[in-house]
């Protein structure tokens, strides 16, 4: 039987865009372009490398609005086999706790041996979803791996810290997250892009997963944004003219701001 790998992928606002907030202080997704989170591309890449070394099938799952299918198509063009898009109006404003619930239900319904996540999302940057997801699934977690492989019914990997590297492993089924040091994500080939158009994308909503609307969205969120303000416009910088005392002026400028 093929190893069943599920990759959790997030559709995020483009970092070079200029996002704005709605009245309820959520990001206006219609106001900015989106894309597959760069950190989740590493998760797709590692899943593909595992598949190249063993008989495996890769399913990519995302939770998001209609346009989130673009993130799935990117993953499919990289080489994933199929995708699941969880879309429901009641998901608007869902935080990491609600998202982890939805993903856990989706992963269980899809069937899995290994769940692969990025180390964090490029918009929320919380980095806790893999651990919460593992807790909800009741399986081991091996997070922040820079190297990962599957053999003998276990997932193995290396976690690099500031002072040392650890070799870790967990029996399957399990959840892992990989860092941006795990290996450069491949670019989709033209053949891959064309093939992705024919690969299946299944759509589920909350009712398909047996989740009540009150458990997700703004109503079910554990966190609340109380206020938000636009970034202030850049001001004219300080110009230091060197007429013999430029060095002292520069040192004083840096010291005042506690840079030195």
N, C-alpha and C positions, 0 to 999 in steps of 0.2 A: 504493500500500500504506500502511495506517495506521501511524503512529508507535507503536511498542510501548514503553510506559512501565511499568516495574516499580517499585513503591514498597515499601521495606522498613519494616515497622511492628513495634513491639514491645509486647507485653502486659506491663505492669509493675504492681507492687503500688501500691495507692493511697497517696499520700504522707501523707494524713491518718489512715491506719490505724495499727495497732500491731503490726507484723510481728515474728515470732520466728524463731529458727533451729532447724533440725533437728539431729540428732545428728552429721551430717557437715558442719555449719556452712554449709548452704545455707538460703535463705529458705524457710520453711514456707508454700508457696503456698495451702494449704488453710485457713490461719489468718488470711488477710487478703484483702479484695476487690481485684480488679485492674481495669485499664482500659487503653485505648490511650494510649501515652506522649504527653503533651502536645506534646513537641517533634516527634514524628512526625506530628502533625496538620498542622503547617506543611508537611511534605513532601507529604502528601496534597493540601493546598490548592494548592501550586505545580504539582503534576501536573495538577490539574483546570484551572488557569488556562492551562496549555500546551494542554490538550485543547480549551479554548474558543477558542483561537486557531488551531488546526490539527486536522487529522483524526488522532485518536489513540485508542488503547485502553489503559486503565489496569488493571494487575493488581497487587493488594496481596499481599505475602508476609509471613508471620510464622512464627516458630519458637517453639513453646511447648506447654504442657499443653492439655488439652481446652478449658478455659475461655478460652484465647487466641482462640477464635473470636469472642468478644465484641469484641475489637479489630478484627477483620476486618469484622464487621457494622457497626461504627461508620464505618469507611472506606467501605464499600459504601453506607451511607446518606448519606454526604457526596457520593457521585457516582461512585466507582470502579466499574468494569465487572464485575470478577471477582476471586476471591481464591484463594490457595493456603495451606493450613495444613499445616505440617510438624510432625508429632507422633510421638514415639517415646519409650518409657520410658528408653532408653539415653541420651537427651539430657539427663537430669537432671544438673545441676551443670556444664553446658558453659560455658566462658568465651568471651571475645570471639574467640579464635583458632578454636575449634571452630564457633562460630556463623557466622563469616565463611566457613568452609569449606562449611557446610550451605547458606548463602544463595547462595554462588557456584554450587554445583551446581544449586540450584533455579532461579536466574536463567537459567543456561545451558539448562536443560531447558525452561523456559517460553518462552524466546526474548525478546530485548530489543534496543532501540536506546538507551534511556536508563534508568538506575537512579537513583532519587531517594531520599535518606535524610534524616533529621533530623540536626541537628548533634551530638547525643548522646542517650543514653537518660536518663530521669529517675531511674533507679535506680542504674545503674552509673556514669553520667556520664563514661565514658572518652573518647568522642568520636573514637576511632580506627577504628571499624569501616568507615566509607566508604572510607578510604585502603587498609585491608587488603583489602577486597572488590575494589577496583579492581586491586590488585596480583594477586590471585588470578585475576581475569578477564582480565588483561593489556590493560586499556584505560586511557585517560586519566582523571584525576580533577580535578574543580574543586570545591573544598570551601568551606564557610562563606560561602555566597552569601546576600546580602540581596535580590537581584533576579536572576531567571533567565528565559531565553526560548530557544526553539529556532527556528533559521532557516537555510536553505541547508546542511543537513547538519551543522550544528554547534550546540552548546549554548553560550550566552553568559550572562554574569552579572557582577554587581558584588559585590566583597568589600570591606566597610568595616572599616578598622583604626582605631587610636587617632589616627594622624596623617594618614592618607590613605585614599583609596578606589581600588581597582584594578578595571579592566575586563578580564575574562578570557574565554577561549573555548577549546573543545576540539572536535575532530571526533568525530562519533558512530561507533560506540557509546562511551558514557562513563558515568561515575558522578559524581553531584553530591550535595552536602549543602547544606541551607538552614538559616538561622538563624531565631530567633524574631522577627527584624526584617523577615522577608520578606513579611509580610502576614497579617493576622488570619485564622485558619482559620474557615470558615463553619460555621454550625450546621445539622445535618441537618433538613430539612423533614419534615413528616408524610408527604408523598408519597414523599420519599426513604427514610424509615424503612420504609414499606410495600413499596417496590420492592426494598429490600435483602434482604427475606425470600425473594425469588424469584431472586436472582442466584446464580450457581454458586460454590460453595466446594469446591475440590479438595483432598483429603487425601493427603499423601505421607508415607512413613516413610523411614528410613535406607536400606533395601534398594532403594527406588525411585530413590534418588539415587546408589547405588553406593558408599556410605560404610560403613566398618566401625565397629562400636561402640567399638573401642579408640581411634579417632581423635577421639572426642567424649566428653562426660560428664566426670565427675571423673577418670577414668583418663587421658583425653587432654588434660586441662586444663594449660595452661602456667603458671597461677597457682594458688596454694593459700591458703585462709584458715586461719591457724594458731590464732587464738583470737578470741573475740567475747564481749562482756559487755553487759548491759543498761545503758541510759543511767541514771545515778544520779538519784535523786529530787531535785526542786528543793528548795533550802534557803531558809530565811527570809532575805530581803535585809537589808542594813544600813540602818537608819533614821537620818537626820541631822536632828536638831532644831536649828532656827535660833534660838539665844539670843544672837546677836551674832557667833558664830564659825562659822556654817553654811557660809559660802563657803570658809573655810580648810579645814574638814573635807572638803568636797566635792572641793576641789583636791587634797588629800592622798590621798583615796581613788582619784581618777583617776590621779594620778602613780604611786601604788604599783603599779597594774595596767598602767602604761605606756600609758594612753589619751591622755595629754597629755605 
